[in-house]
């Protein structure tokens, strides 16, 4: 009975750690919780292994989402399972011993919050186990030593997020905020009404979130350095945030490269380019808002909007026009959870649902990710659009791409200048046959994610470009930041770190440019670093 009473008291003490407890109390709580909390956490996930090391650089514990079993190559190249070995290698290169680095993967937010809680409790118990109970007026030397030991530990967490089908198409690294309703499950809270299933899920999310934030705050208050990857956590400010691709960046990079490829600055209003934005969204429900899709369209519109307003860009469907604003994302959005939905949407945008013999001119398609791009390419094949992006410059051939793979200079491709006015069947100089040939030309298509099964389409020019995170550089950046933190130095002086706003607080943030991949630089960006092999590129 006495043991149960002690365990209950310990659990209540952990919850109280969310308040601004003194660092000394934090150590004593952690030391007393090792046995009690270990019994509270079910072992249905990957168990955290805490390594106590004599390495001068201390220890690094990495917590990542686990990837589901995927046998298909129709998935983005960058996965959390790919980051783990890159990060471990980079940490070793920086001087961290191999046994000082642990990686824990969790298949749910609840499981991850428990794994991190266990790690924090065990780590602080180990570092503070030799501390004697101090007086109320002055911390003991042993407790100060315990905090010194804790400061040699770094905790890196990529929070598990639950995403809709449309968002998973962008890959694991796309940024989503980890947030919950603080009142869910409480009496009178917003989560206490409505469907019981939704309310229960909201309450479980809040409990997991509170558990995670309490553990992370306890860690920081005790001297452990905390770094958060990709997904900001509600109510928590880390030492360093690692910004990965945002929806706005994903939209922006595709729009910029499309503008450059089509040379829209040189386009005449009398011969505008035809462009469609295929924006995947979550299934419409009671709440029609899709923050990721809205942010992605905002990134596109900041780049493409001025050309639409100037009359240099039109869309066959009319979804983009002079009245369009960044808030009109729903005009370009559609549910794209299945390939057939993408095909039907594109055929409808082009007015070719009945597979008419005459083609609708389409110069560019911003497909947002390689899943949508793949469906668009399949439909264009069905509609008998001909050629590839390489046809814009006839000197670019597959043999040229192969020469590039062999190490020769990168290819430079630029479009053949268009006439000042768009040709029509009524023009004497343009026959209906020549107009049809122009209209059936394969468009410039952009994507994101570098899906393995679409890389050959980049090589043959069907897919003009894709993009992905510079995984190796990010891993090296994180390792260097860990080294500085372990030495008691701030990471904000590193050249790749800048202060950004995270949950309303300016903190040091690591961020690298996305890698834009086309046939001209595929060897340099994907093959040379070892992201893919020549065989995977279809070569």
Buried (B, 14 or more C-beta within 10 A) or exposed (E): EEEEEEBEEBBEBBEEBBEEBEBBBBBBBBBBBBEBBEEBBEEEBBEBEBBEBEBEBBBBBBBBBBBEEEEEEBBBBBBBBBBBEBBBBBBBEBEBBEEBBBBBBBBBBBBBBBBBBBBBBBBBBBBBEEBEEBEEEEBBEBBBBBBEBBBBBBBBBBBBBEBBBBBBBBBBBBBBEBBBBBBBBEEEBBBBEEEEEEBEBBBBBBBBBBBBBBBBBBBBBBBBBBBBBBBBBBBBBBBBBBBBBBBBBBBBBBBBBBBEBBEBEEBEEEEBBBBBBBBBBBEEEEEEEBEBBBBBBBBBBBBBBEBBBEBBBBBBBEBBBEEBEBEBBBBBBBBBBEBEBBBBBBBEBBEBEEEEEEBBBBBBBBBBBBBBBBBBBBBBEEBEBEBBBBBBBEEBEBEBBBEBBEEEEEBEBEBEEBEEEBBEEEEEEBEEEEBBBBBBBBBBBBBBBBBBBBBBBBBBBBBBBBBBBBBBBBBBBBBBBBBBBBEEEEBBEBEBBEEBEBBEEEBBBBBBEBBBBBBBBBBBBBBEEEBBEEEBBEB
